[in-house]
Amino acid sequence: MSDLNATAAALLGLLHDGPKTGGQLVAEAGDRFGAFFSVTRSQVYRELPALADQGLLRLGKQGPRSSQQYVLTAAGKKAFKNWLLSEPGPDHLRSPLILRLVHAGSLTAKQRESLITTARSAYGQEQETAKSAAKTAEDPYAKAVAEFGLAHAKAVLKLLDAIPTA
């Protein structure tokens, strides 16, 4: 069996809570990982059949509008556990905002201002969401992750504040 990529592992982890459709996995990934790990709809729908082909998932009940549930198999649980115990390797930050800021010199002053204003608003909201999650988290791991999300949002806001407006 090949090594799991992080997206596949994220899906297996979410399926530990019970069967889910692709749409449910996308939504839950956004709720649980949104501050630090993005999972797109296309990634989910690409990974699910591959995981099923590897025997890590099996098809569950078919739902409305042809939605398909996926169920974690014993092999999937074992693969996920092995992934959890493996060396994580280096983290790679993939920030569309920072990529845009690196190339912001190609924008007009008005376009740069709009980019920064929009980002400031989004990260201000993310900061409030993370602050609330950190206050209400009961699980110490969930609390630590929420606090990381809060620190990340604060760091991005500090970065935005450091960019000259003129």
Secondary structure, DSSP 4 states (H G I P E B T S, - for coil): -PPPPHHHHHHHHHHTTS-EEHHHHHHHHHHHHTTT----HHHHHHHHHHHHHTTSEEEEEE-GGG-EEEEE-HHHHHHHHHHHHS---------HHHHHHHTGGGS-HHHHHHHHHHHHHHHHHHHHHHHHHHHH--SHHHHHHHHHHHHHHHHHHHHHHHS---
